[in-house]
Amino acid sequence: MAGSLFEKLTLGQPGMGMSEDESIRHNLSRVLGTRQGAVQALPDYGLPDLNDLTLSRSELQNMLSSAIERLIIHYEPRLRNPQVAGLPMREESPFTLLFSIQAEKIRHDGRLEPWTWTVSVDAGKYRSRT
């Protein structure tokens, strides 16, 4: 799932479409914004439902970090070696879990370059932070 055909056709053309980083973030936004089980053909697609879980904050961060890494490996082929880490809680939003995503993006010439993104999960809903 590397984006829509339109995204692939317009990638890199000035004034047309989005950058590759935007395309990666857009794809991951779809994956992380989907509740696991919502796509019949892909039962592992999306984040698990958090409403019925009785885990501590650290257990929840660990579970979601692993889930996000797994989703990147399976559904974003332009990234390699993802590492997802939970970030400290912010006082102004104590129910929001923050995650730092670090990976290597495969460039068009085959070389790898660092790629980072910060996302949050609040009340079971994913949000992009950058």
Backbone atoms as SQL, in Angstrom:
CREATE TABLE atoms (id INTEGER PRIMARY KEY, chain TEXT, resi INTEGER, resn TEXT, atom TEXT, x REAL, y REAL, z REAL);
INSERT INTO atoms VALUES
  (1, 'A', 1, 'MET', 'N', 0.843, -1.168, 0.000),
  (2, 'A', 1, 'MET', 'CA', 0.000, 0.000, 0.000),
  (3, 'A', 1, 'MET', 'C', 0.894, 1.238, 0.000),
  (4, 'A', 2, 'ALA', 'N', 1.374, 1.612, -1.144),
  (5, 'A', 2, 'ALA', 'CA', 2.304, 2.724, -1.255),
  (6, 'A', 2, 'ALA', 'C', 1.624, 3.994, -1.737),
  (7, 'A', 3, 'GLY', 'N', 0.335, 4.158, -1.528),
  (8, 'A', 3, 'GLY', 'CA', -0.365, 5.350, -1.966),
  (9, 'A', 3, 'GLY', 'C', -1.184, 5.085, -3.205),
  (10, 'A', 4, 'SER', 'N', -2.001, 6.063, -3.544),
  (11, 'A', 4, 'SER', 'CA', -2.886, 5.904, -4.693),
  (12, 'A', 4, 'SER', 'C', -2.103, 6.027, -5.993),
  (13, 'A', 5, 'LEU', 'N', -2.716, 5.581, -7.070),
  (14, 'A', 5, 'LEU', 'CA', -2.093, 5.695, -8.388),
  (15, 'A', 5, 'LEU', 'C', -1.847, 7.163, -8.720),
  (16, 'A', 6, 'PHE', 'N', -2.805, 8.022, -8.387),
  (17, 'A', 6, 'PHE', 'CA', -2.628, 9.445, -8.640),
  (18, 'A', 6, 'PHE', 'C', -1.415, 9.993, -7.905),
  (19, 'A', 7, 'GLU', 'N', -1.235, 9.589, -6.630),
  (20, 'A', 7, 'GLU', 'CA', -0.069, 10.038, -5.870),
  (21, 'A', 7, 'GLU', 'C', 1.216, 9.598, -6.557),
  (22, 'A', 8, 'LYS', 'N', 1.247, 8.354, -7.030),
  (23, 'A', 8, 'LYS', 'CA', 2.450, 7.847, -7.690),
  (24, 'A', 8, 'LYS', 'C', 2.724, 8.599, -8.993),
  (25, 'A', 9, 'LEU', 'N', 1.665, 8.908, -9.748),
  (26, 'A', 9, 'LEU', 'CA', 1.844, 9.587, -11.025),
  (27, 'A', 9, 'LEU', 'C', 2.295, 11.034, -10.869),
  (28, 'A', 10, 'THR', 'N', 1.858, 11.708, -9.801),
  (29, 'A', 10, 'THR', 'CA', 2.193, 13.117, -9.632),
  (30, 'A', 10, 'THR', 'C', 3.392, 13.349, -8.733),
  (31, 'A', 11, 'LEU', 'N', 3.917, 12.307, -8.116),
  (32, 'A', 11, 'LEU', 'CA', 5.041, 12.453, -7.199),
  (33, 'A', 11, 'LEU', 'C', 6.246, 13.051, -7.920),
  (34, 'A', 12, 'GLY', 'N', 6.756, 14.123, -7.367),
  (35, 'A', 12, 'GLY', 'CA', 7.975, 14.712, -7.906),
  (36, 'A', 12, 'GLY', 'C', 7.757, 15.707, -9.023),
  (37, 'A', 13, 'GLN', 'N', 6.524, 15.927, -9.465),
  (38, 'A', 13, 'GLN', 'CA', 6.271, 16.897, -10.516),
  (39, 'A', 13, 'GLN', 'C', 5.908, 18.230, -9.879),
  (40, 'A', 14, 'PRO', 'N', 6.628, 19.290, -10.200),
  (41, 'A', 14, 'PRO', 'CA', 6.357, 20.590, -9.586),
  (42, 'A', 14, 'PRO', 'C', 4.896, 20.998, -9.765),
  (43, 'A', 15, 'GLY', 'N', 4.284, 21.430, -8.671),
  (44, 'A', 15, 'GLY', 'CA', 2.904, 21.887, -8.732),
  (45, 'A', 15, 'GLY', 'C', 1.878, 20.775, -8.780),
  (46, 'A', 16, 'MET', 'N', 2.328, 19.548, -8.812),
  (47, 'A', 16, 'MET', 'CA', 1.410, 18.409, -8.935),
  (48, 'A', 16, 'MET', 'C', 1.575, 17.492, -7.730),
  (49, 'A', 17, 'GLY', 'N', 0.544, 17.344, -6.978),
  (50, 'A', 17, 'GLY', 'CA', 0.567, 16.342, -5.925),
  (51, 'A', 17, 'GLY', 'C', 1.378, 16.741, -4.718),
  (52, 'A', 18, 'MET', 'N', 1.983, 15.737, -4.098),
  (53, 'A', 18, 'MET', 'CA', 2.664, 15.936, -2.832),
  (54, 'A', 18, 'MET', 'C', 4.072, 15.385, -2.894),
  (55, 'A', 19, 'SER', 'N', 4.880, 15.807, -1.923),
  (56, 'A', 19, 'SER', 'CA', 6.243, 15.295, -1.841),
  (57, 'A', 19, 'SER', 'C', 6.189, 13.836, -1.379),
  (58, 'A', 20, 'GLU', 'N', 7.307, 13.173, -1.491),
  (59, 'A', 20, 'GLU', 'CA', 7.349, 11.779, -1.042),
  (60, 'A', 20, 'GLU', 'C', 7.110, 11.681, 0.461),
  (61, 'A', 21, 'ASP', 'N', 7.690, 12.598, 1.246),
  (62, 'A', 21, 'ASP', 'CA', 7.450, 12.581, 2.690),
  (63, 'A', 21, 'ASP', 'C', 5.970, 12.775, 2.998),
  (64, 'A', 22, 'GLU', 'N', 5.314, 13.702, 2.292),
  (65, 'A', 22, 'GLU', 'CA', 3.873, 13.914, 2.490),
  (66, 'A', 22, 'GLU', 'C', 3.085, 12.654, 2.111),
  (67, 'A', 23, 'SER', 'N', 3.501, 12.003, 1.062),
  (68, 'A', 23, 'SER', 'CA', 2.830, 10.780, 0.633),
  (69, 'A', 23, 'SER', 'C', 2.978, 9.666, 1.673),
  (70, 'A', 24, 'ILE', 'N', 4.167, 9.540, 2.252),
  (71, 'A', 24, 'ILE', 'CA', 4.398, 8.538, 3.303),
  (72, 'A', 24, 'ILE', 'C', 3.526, 8.854, 4.513),
  (73, 'A', 25, 'ARG', 'N', 3.517, 10.114, 4.925),
  (74, 'A', 25, 'ARG', 'CA', 2.701, 10.514, 6.078),
  (75, 'A', 25, 'ARG', 'C', 1.211, 10.305, 5.790),
  (76, 'A', 26, 'HIS', 'N', 0.801, 10.598, 4.583),
  (77, 'A', 26, 'HIS', 'CA', -0.602, 10.401, 4.204),
  (78, 'A', 26, 'HIS', 'C', -0.972, 8.919, 4.281),
  (79, 'A', 27, 'ASN', 'N', -0.109, 8.059, 3.761),
  (80, 'A', 27, 'ASN', 'CA', -0.371, 6.623, 3.817),
  (81, 'A', 27, 'ASN', 'C', -0.426, 6.139, 5.262),
  (82, 'A', 28, 'LEU', 'N', 0.553, 6.561, 6.073),
  (83, 'A', 28, 'LEU', 'CA', 0.557, 6.133, 7.468),
  (84, 'A', 28, 'LEU', 'C', -0.633, 6.719, 8.232),
  (85, 'A', 29, 'SER', 'N', -1.077, 7.905, 7.854),
  (86, 'A', 29, 'SER', 'CA', -2.270, 8.482, 8.481),
  (87, 'A', 29, 'SER', 'C', -3.485, 7.599, 8.241),
  (88, 'A', 30, 'ARG', 'N', -3.599, 7.071, 7.035),
  (89, 'A', 30, 'ARG', 'CA', -4.714, 6.151, 6.733),
  (90, 'A', 30, 'ARG', 'C', -4.598, 4.882, 7.561),
  (91, 'A', 31, 'VAL', 'N', -3.402, 4.327, 7.630),
  (92, 'A', 31, 'VAL', 'CA', -3.208, 3.070, 8.367),
  (93, 'A', 31, 'VAL', 'C', -3.462, 3.283, 9.861),
  (94, 'A', 32, 'LEU', 'N', -2.844, 4.314, 10.443),
  (95, 'A', 32, 'LEU', 'CA', -2.971, 4.545, 11.875),
  (96, 'A', 32, 'LEU', 'C', -4.348, 5.082, 12.257),
  (97, 'A', 33, 'GLY', 'N', -5.041, 5.696, 11.320),
  (98, 'A', 33, 'GLY', 'CA', -6.371, 6.229, 11.576),
  (99, 'A', 33, 'GLY', 'C', -7.480, 5.207, 11.412),
  (100, 'A', 34, 'THR', 'N', -7.121, 3.989, 11.069),
  (101, 'A', 34, 'THR', 'CA', -8.102, 2.920, 10.886),
  (102, 'A', 34, 'THR', 'C', -8.093, 2.018, 12.104),
  (103, 'A', 35, 'ARG', 'N', -9.258, 1.636, 12.565),
  (104, 'A', 35, 'ARG', 'CA', -9.353, 0.715, 13.698),
  (105, 'A', 35, 'ARG', 'C', -9.133, -0.708, 13.168),
  (106, 'A', 36, 'GLN', 'N', -8.279, -1.451, 13.851),
  (107, 'A', 36, 'GLN', 'CA', -7.977, -2.828, 13.460),
  (108, 'A', 36, 'GLN', 'C', -9.278, -3.625, 13.373),
  (109, 'A', 37, 'GLY', 'N', -9.419, -4.392, 12.275),
  (110, 'A', 37, 'GLY', 'CA', -10.615, -5.182, 12.050),
  (111, 'A', 37, 'GLY', 'C', -11.606, -4.509, 11.118),
  (112, 'A', 38, 'ALA', 'N', -11.382, -3.235, 10.782),
  (113, 'A', 38, 'ALA', 'CA', -12.307, -2.505, 9.908),
  (114, 'A', 38, 'ALA', 'C', -12.160, -2.892, 8.437),
  (115, 'A', 39, 'VAL', 'N', -11.025, -3.468, 8.077),
  (116, 'A', 39, 'VAL', 'CA', -10.777, -3.883, 6.692),
  (117, 'A', 39, 'VAL', 'C', -10.809, -5.406, 6.660),
  (118, 'A', 40, 'GLN', 'N', -11.893, -5.962, 6.110),
  (119, 'A', 40, 'GLN', 'CA', -12.071, -7.415, 6.142),
  (120, 'A', 40, 'GLN', 'C', -10.922, -8.175, 5.493),
  (121, 'A', 41, 'ALA', 'N', -10.432, -7.687, 4.387),
  (122, 'A', 41, 'ALA', 'CA', -9.382, -8.402, 3.660),
  (123, 'A', 41, 'ALA', 'C', -8.032, -8.335, 4.373),
  (124, 'A', 42, 'LEU', 'N', -7.863, -7.366, 5.276),
  (125, 'A', 42, 'LEU', 'CA', -6.604, -7.176, 6.002),
  (126, 'A', 42, 'LEU', 'C', -6.913, -7.035, 7.493),
  (127, 'A', 43, 'PRO', 'N', -7.133, -8.133, 8.198),
  (128, 'A', 43, 'PRO', 'CA', -7.545, -8.040, 9.604),
  (129, 'A', 43, 'PRO', 'C', -6.523, -7.384, 10.529),
  (130, 'A', 44, 'ASP', 'N', -5.247, -7.323, 10.132),
  (131, 'A', 44, 'ASP', 'CA', -4.229, -6.699, 10.987),
  (132, 'A', 44, 'ASP', 'C', -4.004, -5.228, 10.640),
  (133, 'A', 45, 'TYR', 'N', -4.726, -4.700, 9.667),
  (134, 'A', 45, 'TYR', 'CA', -4.581, -3.315, 9.214),
  (135, 'A', 45, 'TYR', 'C', -5.180, -2.367, 10.251),
  (136, 'A', 46, 'GLY', 'N', -4.429, -1.391, 10.718),
  (137, 'A', 46, 'GLY', 'CA', -4.918, -0.389, 11.652),
  (138, 'A', 46, 'GLY', 'C', -4.502, -0.646, 13.088),
  (139, 'A', 47, 'LEU', 'N', -4.779, 0.354, 13.922),
  (140, 'A', 47, 'LEU', 'CA', -4.456, 0.255, 15.346),
  (141, 'A', 47, 'LEU', 'C', -5.544, -0.514, 16.093),
  (142, 'A', 48, 'PRO', 'N', -5.168, -1.234, 17.142),
  (143, 'A', 48, 'PRO', 'CA', -6.180, -1.964, 17.918),
  (144, 'A', 48, 'PRO', 'C', -7.113, -1.002, 18.648),
  (145, 'A', 49, 'ASP', 'N', -8.305, -1.490, 18.969),
  (146, 'A', 49, 'ASP', 'CA', -9.286, -0.722, 19.730),
  (147, 'A', 49, 'ASP', 'C', -8.781, -0.591, 21.161),
  (148, 'A', 50, 'LEU', 'N', -8.656, 0.622, 21.635),
  (149, 'A', 50, 'LEU', 'CA', -8.094, 0.866, 22.962),
  (150, 'A', 50, 'LEU', 'C', -9.163, 1.021, 24.042),
  (151, 'A', 51, 'ASN', 'N', -10.410, 1.094, 23.658),
  (152, 'A', 51, 'ASN', 'CA', -11.472, 1.395, 24.614),
  (153, 'A', 51, 'ASN', 'C', -11.666, 0.319, 25.665),
  (154, 'A', 52, 'ASP', 'N', -11.442, -0.931, 25.342),
  (155, 'A', 52, 'ASP', 'CA', -11.707, -2.012, 26.279),
  (156, 'A', 52, 'ASP', 'C', -10.461, -2.527, 26.987),
  (157, 'A', 53, 'LEU', 'N', -9.331, -1.886, 26.772),
  (158, 'A', 53, 'LEU', 'CA', -8.093, -2.361, 27.369),
  (159, 'A', 53, 'LEU', 'C', -7.921, -1.827, 28.789),
  (160, 'A', 54, 'THR', 'N', -7.397, -2.675, 29.641),
  (161, 'A', 54, 'THR', 'CA', -7.119, -2.262, 31.018),
  (162, 'A', 54, 'THR', 'C', -5.618, -2.392, 31.282),
  (163, 'A', 55, 'LEU', 'N', -4.852, -1.568, 30.603),
  (164, 'A', 55, 'LEU', 'CA', -3.405, -1.579, 30.722),
  (165, 'A', 55, 'LEU', 'C', -2.930, -0.293, 31.387),
  (166, 'A', 56, 'SER', 'N', -1.768, -0.367, 31.999),
  (167, 'A', 56, 'SER', 'CA', -1.166, 0.855, 32.526),
  (168, 'A', 56, 'SER', 'C', -0.693, 1.708, 31.351),
  (169, 'A', 57, 'ARG', 'N', -0.380, 2.956, 31.623),
  (170, 'A', 57, 'ARG', 'CA', 0.091, 3.866, 30.570),
  (171, 'A', 57, 'ARG', 'C', 1.344, 3.322, 29.881),
  (172, 'A', 58, 'SER', 'N', 2.291, 2.822, 30.675),
  (173, 'A', 58, 'SER', 'CA', 3.536, 2.312, 30.075),
  (174, 'A', 58, 'SER', 'C', 3.272, 1.045, 29.258),
  (175, 'A', 59, 'GLU', 'N', 2.390, 0.173, 29.741),
  (176, 'A', 59, 'GLU', 'CA', 2.047, -1.033, 28.971),
  (177, 'A', 59, 'GLU', 'C', 1.353, -0.659, 27.668),
  (178, 'A', 60, 'LEU', 'N', 0.479, 0.334, 27.731),
  (179, 'A', 60, 'LEU', 'CA', -0.235, 0.796, 26.542),
  (180, 'A', 60, 'LEU', 'C', 0.739, 1.416, 25.548),
  (181, 'A', 61, 'GLN', 'N', 1.685, 2.224, 26.035),
  (182, 'A', 61, 'GLN', 'CA', 2.688, 2.815, 25.142),
  (183, 'A', 61, 'GLN', 'C', 3.527, 1.736, 24.472),
  (184, 'A', 62, 'ASN', 'N', 3.933, 0.725, 25.237),
  (185, 'A', 62, 'ASN', 'CA', 4.726, -0.366, 24.664),
  (186, 'A', 62, 'ASN', 'C', 3.934, -1.128, 23.622),
  (187, 'A', 63, 'MET', 'N', 2.658, -1.432, 23.925),
  (188, 'A', 63, 'MET', 'CA', 1.829, -2.167, 22.984),
  (189, 'A', 63, 'MET', 'C', 1.622, -1.372, 21.690),
  (190, 'A', 64, 'LEU', 'N', 1.323, -0.073, 21.834),
  (191, 'A', 64, 'LEU', 'CA', 1.108, 0.750, 20.651),
  (192, 'A', 64, 'LEU', 'C', 2.402, 0.977, 19.867),
  (193, 'A', 65, 'SER', 'N', 3.535, 1.123, 20.557),
  (194, 'A', 65, 'SER', 'CA', 4.819, 1.268, 19.852),
  (195, 'A', 65, 'SER', 'C', 5.068, 0.057, 18.961),
  (196, 'A', 66, 'SER', 'N', 4.847, -1.125, 19.508),
  (197, 'A', 66, 'SER', 'CA', 5.031, -2.364, 18.734),
  (198, 'A', 66, 'SER', 'C', 4.047, -2.435, 17.582),
  (199, 'A', 67, 'ALA', 'N', 2.797, -2.045, 17.834),
  (200, 'A', 67, 'ALA', 'CA', 1.776, -2.086, 16.784),
  (201, 'A', 67, 'ALA', 'C', 2.120, -1.123, 15.650),
  (202, 'A', 68, 'ILE', 'N', 2.571, 0.083, 15.988),
  (203, 'A', 68, 'ILE', 'CA', 2.927, 1.063, 14.961),
  (204, 'A', 68, 'ILE', 'C', 4.128, 0.571, 14.148),
  (205, 'A', 69, 'GLU', 'N', 5.138, 0.009, 14.811),
  (206, 'A', 69, 'GLU', 'CA', 6.287, -0.551, 14.084),
  (207, 'A', 69, 'GLU', 'C', 5.833, -1.639, 13.115),
  (208, 'A', 70, 'ARG', 'N', 4.981, -2.539, 13.589),
  (209, 'A', 70, 'ARG', 'CA', 4.488, -3.637, 12.749),
  (210, 'A', 70, 'ARG', 'C', 3.730, -3.092, 11.541),
  (211, 'A', 71, 'LEU', 'N', 2.899, -2.082, 11.755),
  (212, 'A', 71, 'LEU', 'CA', 2.127, -1.504, 10.654),
  (213, 'A', 71, 'LEU', 'C', 3.037, -0.840, 9.627),
  (214, 'A', 72, 'ILE', 'N', 4.075, -0.151, 10.088),
  (215, 'A', 72, 'ILE', 'CA', 5.018, 0.470, 9.152),
  (216, 'A', 72, 'ILE', 'C', 5.720, -0.603, 8.323),
  (217, 'A', 73, 'ILE', 'N', 6.170, -1.658, 8.974),
  (218, 'A', 73, 'ILE', 'CA', 6.858, -2.746, 8.261),
  (219, 'A', 73, 'ILE', 'C', 5.953, -3.365, 7.203),
  (220, 'A', 74, 'HIS', 'N', 4.695, -3.589, 7.542),
  (221, 'A', 74, 'HIS', 'CA', 3.774, -4.262, 6.622),
  (222, 'A', 74, 'HIS', 'C', 3.158, -3.354, 5.556),
  (223, 'A', 75, 'TYR', 'N', 2.921, -2.082, 5.881),
  (224, 'A', 75, 'TYR', 'CA', 2.116, -1.246, 4.995),
  (225, 'A', 75, 'TYR', 'C', 2.797, 0.018, 4.483),
  (226, 'A', 76, 'GLU', 'N', 4.065, 0.222, 4.766),
  (227, 'A', 76, 'GLU', 'CA', 4.787, 1.356, 4.187),
  (228, 'A', 76, 'GLU', 'C', 6.140, 0.894, 3.682),
  (229, 'A', 77, 'PRO', 'N', 6.179, 0.407, 2.434),
  (230, 'A', 77, 'PRO', 'CA', 7.401, -0.182, 1.884),
  (231, 'A', 77, 'PRO', 'C', 8.526, 0.814, 1.619),
  (232, 'A', 78, 'ARG', 'N', 8.252, 2.103, 1.689),
  (233, 'A', 78, 'ARG', 'CA', 9.304, 3.106, 1.456),
  (234, 'A', 78, 'ARG', 'C', 10.148, 3.363, 2.693),
  (235, 'A', 79, 'LEU', 'N', 9.757, 2.772, 3.833),
  (236, 'A', 79, 'LEU', 'CA', 10.510, 2.946, 5.072),
  (237, 'A', 79, 'LEU', 'C', 11.115, 1.628, 5.518),
  (238, 'A', 80, 'ARG', 'N', 12.298, 1.701, 6.104),
  (239, 'A', 80, 'ARG', 'CA', 12.994, 0.531, 6.645),
  (240, 'A', 80, 'ARG', 'C', 13.371, 0.796, 8.103),
  (241, 'A', 81, 'ASN', 'N', 13.541, -0.293, 8.845),
  (242, 'A', 81, 'ASN', 'CA', 14.031, -0.258, 10.218),
  (243, 'A', 81, 'ASN', 'C', 13.306, 0.752, 11.109),
  (244, 'A', 82, 'PRO', 'N', 11.968, 0.688, 11.145),
  (245, 'A', 82, 'PRO', 'CA', 11.259, 1.647, 12.000),
  (246, 'A', 82, 'PRO', 'C', 11.518, 1.384, 13.482),
  (247, 'A', 83, 'GLN', 'N', 11.648, 2.452, 14.217),
  (248, 'A', 83, 'GLN', 'CA', 11.771, 2.392, 15.676),
  (249, 'A', 83, 'GLN', 'C', 10.785, 3.412, 16.238),
  (250, 'A', 84, 'VAL', 'N', 9.850, 2.908, 17.026),
  (251, 'A', 84, 'VAL', 'CA', 8.816, 3.758, 17.598),
  (252, 'A', 84, 'VAL', 'C', 9.018, 3.790, 19.109),
  (253, 'A', 85, 'ALA', 'N', 9.040, 4.980, 19.677),
  (254, 'A', 85, 'ALA', 'CA', 9.241, 5.137, 21.120),
  (255, 'A', 85, 'ALA', 'C', 8.166, 6.055, 21.685),
  (256, 'A', 86, 'GLY', 'N', 7.662, 5.686, 22.854),
  (257, 'A', 86, 'GLY', 'CA', 6.721, 6.540, 23.550),
  (258, 'A', 86, 'GLY', 'C', 7.451, 7.751, 24.113),
  (259, 'A', 87, 'LEU', 'N', 6.813, 8.908, 24.040),
  (260, 'A', 87, 'LEU', 'CA', 7.386, 10.151, 24.553),
  (261, 'A', 87, 'LEU', 'C', 6.730, 10.503, 25.889),
  (262, 'A', 88, 'PRO', 'N', 7.393, 11.332, 26.697),
  (263, 'A', 88, 'PRO', 'CA', 6.816, 11.697, 27.998),
  (264, 'A', 88, 'PRO', 'C', 5.461, 12.391, 27.858),
  (265, 'A', 89, 'MET', 'N', 4.636, 12.213, 28.862),
  (266, 'A', 89, 'MET', 'CA', 3.317, 12.815, 28.911),
  (267, 'A', 89, 'MET', 'C', 3.444, 14.333, 29.062),
  (268, 'A', 90, 'ARG', 'N', 2.532, 15.053, 28.434),
  (269, 'A', 90, 'ARG', 'CA', 2.472, 16.509, 28.591),
  (270, 'A', 90, 'ARG', 'C', 1.388, 16.835, 29.601),
  (271, 'A', 91, 'GLU', 'N', 1.689, 17.758, 30.488),
  (272, 'A', 91, 'GLU', 'CA', 0.738, 18.115, 31.553),
  (273, 'A', 91, 'GLU', 'C', -0.589, 18.605, 31.008),
  (274, 'A', 92, 'GLU', 'N', -0.556, 19.335, 29.897),
  (275, 'A', 92, 'GLU', 'CA', -1.790, 19.900, 29.351),
  (276, 'A', 92, 'GLU', 'C', -2.688, 18.857, 28.670),
  (277, 'A', 93, 'SER', 'N', -2.156, 17.685, 28.391),
  (278, 'A', 93, 'SER', 'CA', -2.969, 16.628, 27.765),
  (279, 'A', 93, 'SER', 'C', -2.585, 15.263, 28.352),
  (280, 'A', 94, 'PRO', 'N', -3.014, 14.982, 29.594),
  (281, 'A', 94, 'PRO', 'CA', -2.584, 13.763, 30.287),
  (282, 'A', 94, 'PRO', 'C', -3.123, 12.462, 29.687),
  (283, 'A', 95, 'PHE', 'N', -4.144, 12.534, 28.836),
  (284, 'A', 95, 'PHE', 'CA', -4.707, 11.322, 28.254),
  (285, 'A', 95, 'PHE', 'C', -4.208, 11.072, 26.835),
  (286, 'A', 96, 'THR', 'N', -3.247, 11.854, 26.407),
  (287, 'A', 96, 'THR', 'CA', -2.689, 11.720, 25.072),
  (288, 'A', 96, 'THR', 'C', -1.355, 10.989, 25.139),
  (289, 'A', 97, 'LEU', 'N', -1.209, 9.964, 24.316),
  (290, 'A', 97, 'LEU', 'CA', 0.053, 9.226, 24.206),
  (291, 'A', 97, 'LEU', 'C', 0.795, 9.749, 22.979),
  (292, 'A', 98, 'LEU', 'N', 2.040, 10.141, 23.164),
  (293, 'A', 98, 'LEU', 'CA', 2.867, 10.653, 22.072),
  (294, 'A', 98, 'LEU', 'C', 3.908, 9.615, 21.677),
  (295, 'A', 99, 'PHE', 'N', 4.176, 9.536, 20.372),
  (296, 'A', 99, 'PHE', 'CA', 5.148, 8.573, 19.857),
  (297, 'A', 99, 'PHE', 'C', 6.062, 9.241, 18.850),
  (298, 'A', 100, 'SER', 'N', 7.338, 8.920, 18.962),
  (299, 'A', 100, 'SER', 'CA', 8.340, 9.348, 17.994),
  (300, 'A', 100, 'SER', 'C', 8.613, 8.167, 17.064),
  (301, 'A', 101, 'ILE', 'N', 8.519, 8.421, 15.773),
  (302, 'A', 101, 'ILE', 'CA', 8.812, 7.384, 14.772),
  (303, 'A', 101, 'ILE', 'C', 10.107, 7.777, 14.072),
  (304, 'A', 102, 'GLN', 'N', 11.072, 6.880, 14.105),
  (305, 'A', 102, 'GLN', 'CA', 12.321, 7.072, 13.378),
  (306, 'A', 102, 'GLN', 'C', 12.497, 5.875, 12.462),
  (307, 'A', 103, 'ALA', 'N', 12.863, 6.150, 11.227),
  (308, 'A', 103, 'ALA', 'CA', 13.053, 5.080, 10.248),
  (309, 'A', 103, 'ALA', 'C', 14.059, 5.563, 9.204),
  (310, 'A', 104, 'GLU', 'N', 14.306, 4.713, 8.246),
  (311, 'A', 104, 'GLU', 'CA', 15.141, 5.070, 7.105),
  (312, 'A', 104, 'GLU', 'C', 14.264, 5.028, 5.868),
  (313, 'A', 105, 'LYS', 'N', 14.242, 6.155, 5.147),
  (314, 'A', 105, 'LYS', 'CA', 13.466, 6.239, 3.915),
  (315, 'A', 105, 'LYS', 'C', 14.332, 5.800, 2.746),
  (316, 'A', 106, 'ILE', 'N', 13.776, 4.978, 1.889),
  (317, 'A', 106, 'ILE', 'CA', 14.496, 4.535, 0.694),
  (318, 'A', 106, 'ILE', 'C', 14.310, 5.599, -0.384),
  (319, 'A', 107, 'ARG', 'N', 15.404, 6.211, -0.771),
  (320, 'A', 107, 'ARG', 'CA', 15.360, 7.236, -1.812),
  (321, 'A', 107, 'ARG', 'C', 15.218, 6.589, -3.186),
  (322, 'A', 108, 'HIS', 'N', 14.911, 7.417, -4.175),
  (323, 'A', 108, 'HIS', 'CA', 14.756, 6.908, -5.540),
  (324, 'A', 108, 'HIS', 'C', 16.036, 6.269, -6.077),
  (325, 'A', 109, 'ASP', 'N', 17.199, 6.719, -5.578),
  (326, 'A', 109, 'ASP', 'CA', 18.467, 6.151, -6.037),
  (327, 'A', 109, 'ASP', 'C', 18.884, 4.935, -5.207),
  (328, 'A', 110, 'GLY', 'N', 18.028, 4.503, -4.271),
  (329, 'A', 110, 'GLY', 'CA', 18.306, 3.310, -3.470),
  (330, 'A', 110, 'GLY', 'C', 19.004, 3.576, -2.153),
  (331, 'A', 111, 'ARG', 'N', 19.528, 4.790, -1.970),
  (332, 'A', 111, 'ARG', 'CA', 20.186, 5.122, -0.710),
  (333, 'A', 111, 'ARG', 'C', 19.145, 5.329, 0.382),
  (334, 'A', 112, 'LEU', 'N', 19.571, 5.154, 1.633),
  (335, 'A', 112, 'LEU', 'CA', 18.689, 5.357, 2.767),
  (336, 'A', 112, 'LEU', 'C', 18.983, 6.710, 3.404),
  (337, 'A', 113, 'GLU', 'N', 17.930, 7.380, 3.868),
  (338, 'A', 113, 'GLU', 'CA', 18.107, 8.633, 4.587),
  (339, 'A', 113, 'GLU', 'C', 17.205, 8.632, 5.814),
  (340, 'A', 114, 'PRO', 'N', 17.608, 9.322, 6.883),
  (341, 'A', 114, 'PRO', 'CA', 16.802, 9.345, 8.101),
  (342, 'A', 114, 'PRO', 'C', 15.431, 9.979, 7.850),
  (343, 'A', 115, 'TRP', 'N', 14.433, 9.438, 8.527),
  (344, 'A', 115, 'TRP', 'CA', 13.055, 9.935, 8.413),
  (345, 'A', 115, 'TRP', 'C', 12.431, 9.910, 9.801),
  (346, 'A', 116, 'THR', 'N', 11.822, 11.011, 10.231),
  (347, 'A', 116, 'THR', 'CA', 11.206, 11.068, 11.558),
  (348, 'A', 116, 'THR', 'C', 9.812, 11.663, 11.471),
  (349, 'A', 117, 'TRP', 'N', 9.002, 11.320, 12.475),
  (350, 'A', 117, 'TRP', 'CA', 7.638, 11.824, 12.553),
  (351, 'A', 117, 'TRP', 'C', 7.148, 11.635, 13.976),
  (352, 'A', 118, 'THR', 'N', 6.326, 12.533, 14.463),
  (353, 'A', 118, 'THR', 'CA', 5.730, 12.404, 15.789),
  (354, 'A', 118, 'THR', 'C', 4.219, 12.318, 15.634),
  (355, 'A', 119, 'VAL', 'N', 3.625, 11.331, 16.299),
  (356, 'A', 119, 'VAL', 'CA', 2.177, 11.150, 16.244),
  (357, 'A', 119, 'VAL', 'C', 1.634, 11.026, 17.669),
  (358, 'A', 120, 'SER', 'N', 0.336, 11.214, 17.809),
  (359, 'A', 120, 'SER', 'CA', -0.289, 11.059, 19.119),
  (360, 'A', 120, 'SER', 'C', -1.531, 10.187, 18.994),
  (361, 'A', 121, 'VAL', 'N', -1.873, 9.537, 20.094),
  (362, 'A', 121, 'VAL', 'CA', -3.101, 8.755, 20.174),
  (363, 'A', 121, 'VAL', 'C', -3.843, 9.280, 21.394),
  (364, 'A', 122, 'ASP', 'N', -5.065, 9.758, 21.166),
  (365, 'A', 122, 'ASP', 'CA', -5.879, 10.337, 22.225),
  (366, 'A', 122, 'ASP', 'C', -7.280, 9.756, 22.114),
  (367, 'A', 123, 'ALA', 'N', -7.730, 9.111, 23.180),
  (368, 'A', 123, 'ALA', 'CA', -9.054, 8.487, 23.209),
  (369, 'A', 123, 'ALA', 'C', -9.220, 7.514, 22.039),
  (370, 'A', 124, 'GLY', 'N', -8.141, 6.813, 21.700),
  (371, 'A', 124, 'GLY', 'CA', -8.209, 5.814, 20.643),
  (372, 'A', 124, 'GLY', 'C', -8.116, 6.399, 19.241),
  (373, 'A', 125, 'LYS', 'N', -7.923, 7.716, 19.100),
  (374, 'A', 125, 'LYS', 'CA', -7.833, 8.353, 17.786),
  (375, 'A', 125, 'LYS', 'C', -6.417, 8.829, 17.553),
  (376, 'A', 126, 'TYR', 'N', -5.918, 8.566, 16.378),
  (377, 'A', 126, 'TYR', 'CA', -4.572, 8.946, 15.970),
  (378, 'A', 126, 'TYR', 'C', -4.580, 10.388, 15.461),
  (379, 'A', 127, 'ARG', 'N', -3.489, 11.126, 15.703),
  (380, 'A', 127, 'ARG', 'CA', -3.299, 12.468, 15.168),
  (381, 'A', 127, 'ARG', 'C', -1.821, 12.662, 14.803),
  (382, 'A', 128, 'SER', 'N', -1.606, 13.342, 13.700),
  (383, 'A', 128, 'SER', 'CA', -0.247, 13.702, 13.312),
  (384, 'A', 128, 'SER', 'C', 0.175, 14.918, 14.128),
  (385, 'A', 129, 'ARG', 'N', 1.428, 14.964, 14.554),
  (386, 'A', 129, 'ARG', 'CA', 1.933, 16.090, 15.332),
  (387, 'A', 129, 'ARG', 'C', 2.866, 16.963, 14.496),
  (388, 'A', 130, 'THR', 'N', 3.286, 16.503, 13.329),
  (389, 'A', 130, 'THR', 'CA', 4.179, 17.317, 12.508),
  (390, 'A', 130, 'THR', 'C', 3.672, 17.378, 11.102);
